[in-house]
Amino acid sequence: MFSFFKEKSRDHEFYAPSSGKLTKITEIEDPVFSSRMLGDGYRIEPDEGTIYSPVYGTITTIFPTKHAIGIRTKANDEVLVHIGIDTVELQGKPFEMFVKKGDKVTPKTKIAAVDLEMLKELNKPSTIIVVYTNRPSIEAFDELSTKTVVMGEKLGVLNKFPAK
């Protein structure tokens, strides 16, 4: 009856987790990501090392090596935020976490930081990859174009989760 007082649902929106250059996941040098083997998504070549949540949700996983964070949205999307390429072998050294499992997050929540200079010195790409691991190919990501984005910028809206 009073639904016009309710805030619009943001369960399907996705945002830039960092400022930098947005490109399609298919343009990543790593075939595990570019082939969409883990799921569909997008990437950002960051201008700075602070990383925010790309969605509204709950932290489900923080990898022991701190290079990746799992988030579940209210719409049951499983989102993986992967920091850098081949960074698992760094055993967490260039990363700092600001969240823990169970924390609620929004696109204004700082979830991690990475030392971009250290990655550069180690010759590791600093690419931030956002992957929806429990969905097949997602049309909204095909519509993304290469451009410069700012942290927290709304990038798009997903269609509702397909029925099983």
Backbone torsions as a table, in degrees:
resi	resn	phi	psi	omega
1	MET	NA	-44.4	-179.4
2	PHE	-106.9	37.4	-175.5
3	SER	-64.6	-21.2	179.5
4	PHE	-70.6	-14.5	175.8
5	PHE	-82.8	-19.1	-178.3
6	LYS	-74.2	145.4	176.0
7	GLU	-71.0	143.0	178.6
8	LYS	-59.8	136.5	-179.9
9	SER	-64.9	135.6	178.8
10	ARG	-113.1	16.0	-174.5
11	ASP	-61.2	-24.1	-175.2
12	HIS	-109.7	2.4	-179.4
13	GLU	-83.1	151.6	173.8
14	PHE	-134.7	149.8	-168.1
15	TYR	-131.7	166.3	175.4
16	ALA	-77.8	121.1	179.8
17	PRO	-78.0	-8.0	-179.5
18	SER	-159.6	162.1	172.7
19	SER	-81.8	142.9	179.4
20	GLY	155.8	-157.8	-177.2
21	LYS	-96.2	118.7	177.8
22	LEU	-85.8	133.0	173.1
23	THR	-143.4	170.2	-179.6
24	LYS	-75.4	152.2	-180.0
25	ILE	-62.4	-28.6	-178.5
26	THR	-68.3	-10.6	-179.6
27	GLU	-95.6	4.0	178.6
28	ILE	-74.4	142.7	-178.6
29	GLU	-69.4	-21.0	-178.3
30	ASP	-87.0	118.9	-176.5
31	PRO	-65.1	-23.9	177.5
32	VAL	-61.5	-39.6	179.0
33	PHE	-84.8	-47.9	-173.6
34	SER	-65.0	-26.8	177.7
35	SER	-84.6	-1.1	-179.3
36	ARG	64.3	27.2	179.6
37	MET	-60.2	-37.3	179.8
38	LEU	-89.5	-13.4	-177.4
39	GLY	138.3	178.9	-178.2
40	ASP	-97.2	159.4	179.8
41	GLY	174.9	-146.3	-177.6
42	TYR	-154.3	172.1	179.8
43	ARG	-136.7	158.7	175.2
44	ILE	-134.4	131.5	170.4
45	GLU	-89.7	105.4	-169.2
46	PRO	-74.6	146.8	173.6
47	ASP	-88.1	-19.5	-177.9
48	GLU	-144.0	166.1	-173.1
49	GLY	-91.8	3.9	179.8
50	THR	-89.0	133.8	-176.1
51	ILE	-123.9	131.6	-179.8
52	TYR	-112.5	164.0	178.3
53	SER	-65.2	137.0	177.0
54	PRO	-85.5	-3.2	-175.5
55	VAL	-147.1	168.8	167.7
56	TYR	-87.9	126.9	-178.8
57	GLY	179.1	-158.4	-178.1
58	THR	-128.7	135.1	177.7
59	ILE	-68.0	125.5	179.7
60	THR	-108.4	-27.7	-175.6
61	THR	-150.0	139.9	166.5
62	ILE	-128.1	116.5	-178.4
63	PHE	-62.8	142.4	-179.8
64	PRO	-56.6	-27.9	179.4
65	THR	-85.9	1.9	174.5
66	LYS	60.7	13.0	-178.4
67	HIS	-90.8	-6.3	-177.4
68	ALA	-150.8	147.6	-178.2
69	ILE	-134.7	134.4	176.3
70	GLY	-101.7	139.7	179.6
71	ILE	-134.7	137.9	174.0
72	ARG	-112.6	130.6	177.8
73	THR	-87.3	166.7	175.8
74	LYS	-62.5	-23.9	179.1
75	ALA	-84.0	6.7	179.2
76	ASN	69.8	21.3	170.6
77	ASP	-77.3	137.8	175.4
78	GLU	-103.2	116.2	-173.3
79	VAL	-113.6	129.4	176.5
80	LEU	-108.5	126.0	173.3
81	VAL	-105.0	110.1	-176.3
82	HIS	-108.3	126.6	-174.6
83	ILE	-105.9	113.2	179.6
84	GLY	81.4	171.2	177.3
85	ILE	-118.6	133.1	-175.9
86	ASP	59.9	35.9	-178.8
87	THR	-96.3	-7.8	178.2
88	VAL	-59.2	-34.9	-178.1
89	GLU	-70.7	-9.5	-179.9
90	LEU	-81.7	-4.4	175.1
91	GLN	54.3	34.0	174.1
92	GLY	87.7	-5.4	-173.9
93	LYS	-53.8	-48.0	-176.1
94	PRO	-86.9	7.3	-172.1
95	PHE	-112.4	149.4	173.1
96	GLU	-134.6	130.6	-179.6
97	MET	-99.7	142.0	178.4
98	PHE	-117.7	3.9	179.4
99	VAL	-131.1	168.0	174.3
100	LYS	-136.7	164.9	179.7
101	LYS	-54.4	133.4	179.6
102	GLY	96.7	-15.0	179.2
103	ASP	-67.4	139.1	172.2
104	LYS	-83.1	138.5	-178.0
105	VAL	-132.4	155.7	174.3
106	THR	-133.1	173.0	176.6
107	PRO	-63.2	-5.6	176.0
108	LYS	-100.5	3.7	-178.9
109	THR	-91.9	120.7	175.3
110	LYS	-74.2	119.7	-177.4
111	ILE	-103.4	-27.8	-177.3
112	ALA	-161.7	168.8	171.9
113	ALA	-140.7	150.8	179.1
114	VAL	-133.6	142.1	177.1
115	ASP	-82.6	97.9	-176.7
116	LEU	-63.8	-33.8	178.9
117	GLU	-64.7	-41.0	178.8
118	MET	-63.8	-42.7	178.1
119	LEU	-60.6	-41.4	179.4
120	LYS	-63.2	-44.5	178.9
121	GLU	-62.1	-33.5	-179.6
122	LEU	-88.9	3.5	179.2
123	ASN	59.9	41.8	178.4
124	LYS	-112.0	129.5	175.9
125	PRO	-61.4	141.7	-178.3
126	SER	-94.9	12.0	-177.1
127	THR	-50.0	129.9	172.9
128	ILE	-99.2	121.2	-175.7
129	ILE	-113.2	130.2	176.7
130	VAL	-112.9	119.4	-175.5
131	VAL	-126.0	132.0	172.3
132	TYR	-91.8	102.7	-168.6
133	THR	-80.9	-13.7	-177.6
134	ASN	-113.5	24.2	176.7
135	ARG	-130.1	149.3	170.9
136	PRO	-75.4	-166.9	179.5
137	SER	-48.0	137.2	-175.1
138	ILE	-117.4	119.7	-176.4
139	GLU	-56.7	-38.0	-177.1
140	ALA	-60.0	-31.6	-179.7
141	PHE	-76.2	-29.0	176.9
142	ASP	-65.7	-26.1	-178.1
143	GLU	-82.1	-10.2	179.7
144	LEU	-69.2	142.2	176.6
145	SER	-118.0	155.0	178.4
146	THR	-65.1	125.6	179.6
147	LYS	-165.8	166.2	174.5
148	THR	-84.9	133.1	-179.6
149	VAL	-125.5	163.2	175.4
150	VAL	-113.5	149.9	-179.7
151	MET	-51.7	133.8	177.8
152	GLY	85.2	-3.9	179.1
153	GLU	-66.7	131.0	177.2
154	LYS	-69.9	124.7	-178.0
155	LEU	-99.3	-24.2	-179.1
156	GLY	171.3	-176.6	179.2
157	VAL	-133.6	132.7	178.1
158	LEU	-84.2	156.0	170.6
159	ASN	-71.2	163.1	-180.0
160	LYS	-61.8	152.7	-177.7
161	PHE	-59.5	130.3	-177.9
162	PRO	-63.1	144.4	178.4
163	ALA	-66.6	145.4	-179.7
164	LYS	-86.5	NA	NA
